[in-house]
Amino acid sequence: MHAYLRQSSGHFPIAIPAVGNWISRRRQEVGLSRARAAALAGLSHRDWSMLEQGWVPSFDESLLRSIAATLEVTFDVLDCAIEPLRIHFAGADERP
């Protein structure tokens, strides 16, 4: 299983569910079940379900490229979609 990014306070920014919702809608648009999308991306069904709930796997580029290919979007589109999360978690790392 991949390490999922979590905020230590237990609170999540609104961008996380929004990304999960976007991924879920995009998967449906391309006509994939969760199980098929997970298999194509190289994730477990559980990991894909967590992704659609707004949990973002590590920002590992090869994993993100696999997710983008599964969703039939470019890496840049997916990368832009998750950029608010990168910014948020970068800021969280700098907090005391």
Wavefront OBJ file of the C-alpha trace (Angstrom):
o trace
v 0.000 0.000 0.000
v 1.146 3.522 -0.685
v 1.770 6.013 2.074
v -1.072 8.501 2.126
v -0.536 12.096 3.047
v -2.339 13.136 6.195
v -2.357 16.254 8.234
v -1.355 15.574 11.815
v -4.187 17.748 13.160
v -6.739 15.443 11.557
v -8.301 18.336 9.649
v -8.288 18.289 5.884
v -8.390 21.223 3.504
v -11.378 21.432 1.184
v -9.123 20.750 -1.805
v -8.646 17.112 -0.814
v -12.290 16.024 -1.198
v -12.535 18.145 -4.339
v -9.662 16.226 -5.909
v -11.239 12.911 -4.917
v -14.549 13.973 -6.429
v -12.822 15.025 -9.644
v -11.019 11.682 -9.880
v -14.267 9.797 -9.280
v -16.141 11.802 -11.935
v -13.308 11.384 -14.433
v -13.182 7.621 -13.845
v -16.904 7.415 -14.503
v -16.573 9.560 -17.634
v -14.087 7.092 -19.120
v -16.367 4.193 -18.178
v -14.186 2.396 -15.659
v -15.223 0.587 -12.514
v -13.183 1.309 -9.396
v -11.707 -2.179 -9.593
v -10.666 -1.774 -13.240
v -9.214 1.703 -12.630
v -7.233 0.379 -9.668
v -5.851 -2.497 -11.709
v -4.855 -0.220 -14.595
v -3.130 2.213 -12.237
v -1.343 -0.525 -10.311
v -3.199 0.205 -7.075
v -5.247 -2.010 -4.837
v -9.013 -1.518 -4.932
v -8.769 -0.125 -1.391
v -6.114 2.417 -2.415
v -8.180 3.566 -5.395
v -11.261 3.937 -3.198
v -9.227 6.024 -0.761
v -8.024 8.135 -3.680
v -11.640 8.865 -4.622
v -12.368 9.821 -1.023
v -9.718 12.504 -1.218
v -6.690 10.708 0.170
v -3.834 11.402 -2.190
v -1.064 8.873 -2.574
v 2.472 10.052 -2.316
v 3.485 12.556 -4.961
v 5.622 9.892 -6.635
v 5.717 10.904 -10.297
v 5.507 7.385 -11.717
v 2.401 6.640 -9.629
v 0.784 9.929 -10.645
v 1.568 9.233 -14.308
v -0.110 5.842 -13.962
v -3.206 7.438 -12.403
v -3.287 10.078 -15.161
v -3.061 7.421 -17.878
v -5.863 5.461 -16.236
v -8.047 8.584 -16.195
v -7.050 9.349 -19.796
v -5.706 12.777 -18.929
v -2.223 14.140 -19.332
v 0.159 14.137 -16.420
v 0.020 17.940 -16.471
v -3.758 17.935 -15.989
v -3.512 15.637 -12.964
v -0.512 17.527 -11.639
v -2.453 20.815 -11.816
v -5.432 19.212 -10.092
v -3.328 18.152 -7.119
v -1.162 21.285 -6.945
v -3.214 22.794 -4.087
v -2.451 19.656 -2.097
v 1.268 19.962 -2.734
v 1.163 23.557 -1.526
v -0.897 22.666 1.524
v 1.290 19.777 2.605
v 4.477 21.732 1.946
v 3.137 24.392 4.304
v 2.104 21.769 6.870
v 5.676 20.481 6.980
v 6.916 23.937 7.899
v 4.471 24.424 10.802
v 5.732 23.998 14.344
l 1 2 3 4 5 6 7 8 9 10 11 12 13 14 15 16 17 18 19 20 21 22 23 24 25 26 27 28 29 30 31 32 33 34 35 36 37 38 39 40 41 42 43 44 45 46 47 48 49 50 51 52 53 54 55 56 57 58 59 60 61 62 63 64 65 66 67 68 69 70 71 72 73 74 75 76 77 78 79 80 81 82 83 84 85 86 87 88 89 90 91 92 93 94 95 96
